[in-house]
């Protein structure tokens, strides 16, 4: 029997002219498409397209198309689905944004995978072969067991010097604006450690000495992480991940992370105003402790990247402006900012609806770069203006240099800080074009 042709597409975000944002190289590669490719039954020939660095031929010979995206790139995903549907192709979609709004996504495709794909994806393809494709596949997993990702399908593409791996999925925190909480409700699903080690060893065997641990919060299970580090240390690799800031009080874990080659951790600090954190169901984080915790993390040789939001209930024009000083003082190597956005499906969206504070109802304009809700202490227009002013100030050339190459740590790890500088300069390029910097 002739194999069916399947293409898996990771869509790119749009710019303001509704054109895909392209890059000459994709430094941070996602795991979803190589993982799905590995789970594809033998009845299919599978191909991966990463739109940020690849072009899409909508007239290609293909039977079924799977489309995924991160964040507001879902808008592009919908347009891609429309084009393939015009040509009579079977299309399915998945990813966080699609999972939060499955009924909306279904308008543009034949089937939607809601949440985890380990069970749903093979079931969808089996049903497709039998002519019994269902509209929705919502099949949560209790244990993540996967084959080795098909990185061989992307190695010929223009990618960076690291590949992704995942140890666990979900987060025990309950932040009101977070899509992770909406999907996992405080659950943290651990993969068997031997499988994680197997995946990291594959990355090293492919010639990569860096990996990106894609966990939502590596502090979700301390005992598990401590055991995993015992396996990572002998591999002599470097890696990055993300975490909750309370790791700053765990000296033993921090030292072990540094010993294992962890060079950068990303933290969702959100705000320097405690009342704003409280309003986002993030009262466990204490602004008064931020600087101390950051110094503790940096003291073991781990650099810090941050994600913060502006526009929460207690934020003011003054507090947004002071955020730039916080970034400078703490020497955050790669800072990112977003306007707090009521993403449909989140607790925050429900709250804004109940309070009649949705300013822009078109959810397809929700890209984190403009105010779509009504803040308490300023107008939506003022919030948008202050957001871009914050980005402009933080990404002045002098500030970029101060937090990257003009610091004593540069002489110990020059390659690392030159890499940070390159990321900052690329972000600055996007900011000048009024595009929120992203890593995909």
Secondary structure, 3 states (H helix, E strand, C coil): CCCEEEEEEECCCECCCCCECCCCCECCCCCHHHHHHHCCCCCEEEEEEECCCCCCCCCCCCCEEEEECCHHHHHHHHHHHHHHHHCCCEEEEECHHHHHCHHHHHCCCCEEEECCCCCHHHHHHHHHHCCCCCCEEECCCCCECCCCCCHHHCCCCCECCEEEECCEEECCCCCCCCHHHHHHCCCEEEECHHHHHHHHHHHHHCCCCEEEECCCCCCCCHHHHHHHHHHHHCCCCEEEEEECHHHHHCHHHHHHHHHCCEEEEEEEEECCCHHHHHHCCCCCCCHHHHHHHHHHHHCCCCEEEEEEEECCCCCCHHHHHHHHHHHHHHCCCEEEEEECCCCCCCHHHHHHHHCCCECCCCHHHCCCCCCCECCCCCCHHHHHHHHHHHHHHHCCHHHHHHHCCCCHHHHCCHHHHHHHHHHHHHHHHHHHCCCCCCCC
